[in-house]
Amino acid sequence: IATQFSAPRNPIASIKFDHKTGMVLSAKLERSTGYPNVDGPILTSLYGWIVSGNKLAELKGPFTIRMTITLVR
């Protein structure tokens, strides 16, 4: 019996960072992969991100980035 698997879609995430610490304040998937068992670990991993660099000192408050996460096999 052949089983067909469909690949998860590339999710779109929005991540809000604190401008002072570079740590994630909140994260959400605006577009799901279509698989809750894939979405959960992706979302959890986003909370481990930290941004850094000289430009952070120029910011006046939290900022949000939106990105497409490309899934490869």
C-alpha positions, 0 to 999 in steps of 0.5 A: 500500500502506497502512502502519500505524504504532503510537505509542510508549507513554509510558515510565516512568523512575526517576532517582536524583540526587546530593543534593549536586550535583543530577546524575544517578547512574543512570537506567532505564526501568521501562516501555519505549516499545516501541521501542528506537530511541526508548528509547535517546535518552530514556534518554541525555537523562535523564543530562543532567538536573540538579536544583537548589533550596534543598530539596537542602541538606535531603536526607541522601543520594541520592534517586530520582524516578519519572515518566511521560514523556508523548510527543506528536507 
